[in-house]
């Protein structure tokens, strides 16, 4: 089968999906609508498109749009035919390309982005047309189905984003884990608590404040790990100052770390406190790593966590529950791990995508 992904940005999901589809025998190409790059299986071609509207590019606004739409239409016209085209999170850039897309494939999928864009009459009309002609609309969350206009929901298929860090977690041996803990000065006699730093700064600071009000015995028996990743200077400064003024035994990681290092943090932690929803991936990763998960504040969970009856607790129970070995709790955490794998692993994600293809 010959598949083309249209995109404006390559993310981990697209990269993983292309790799695994190729491993399953499909011929898969990717086309950048921004850079006019066609990624074949063994080479990348830059397709030079001449436009009589090139002078409009520097003027911005609607004139720039005319030039870009013209070039994208010509770009698609030069391609070979495909069995399937996936408009991958670039629906805004594809609004005027429906005719060219239809000429190049038997069917197309629409994988919507989370981007919000103007919904004036023309934009809305073109977007509705894209939805109408799509064979299937792929949502990466169960709750996302509700964001699709009701008359198109029979076309929606849920394909969760693959979480590749699962593979890194599986690579960590007990020996490697103990060596890492020793190097980091982590005492396994204490609870190791991963504190999710997603969501708003206000909520992050609120969590630190509440942790600082825990009974002294609870604070002495825990090491709190905070990882700052997409924080600006103001947020980093505020979090550091709040932690320094607290009485928490904490470890602050204020640098970019790779997936193997992230996996180690989750594997080390026997408890995770989650601030926002599972789209930030801290929740499913914690579940797969068999951490005891506590949800802090108002957490907008995807409906899948309730439907599949994952086990987690509200933060209010963090003080009450003991972390000593408990066979019943161990069984619940192992069930969490199995369910997380069945839904969010790269293997599960690509199998679901292939199931959708077989419906064509």
Beta strands, then each sheet from edge to edge (+ up, - down):
strand 1: 2-7
strand 2: 27-32
strand 3: 37-39
strand 4: 44-46
strand 5: 82-88
strand 6: 105-111
strand 7: 136-139
strand 8: 156-158
strand 9: 191-195
strand 10: 222-227
strand 11: 250-253
strand 12: 271-274
strand 13: 292-295
strand 14: 313-314
sheet 1: 4+ 3- 2+ 1+ 5+ 6+ 7+ 8+
sheet 2: 11+ 10+ 9+ 12+ 13+ 14+
end
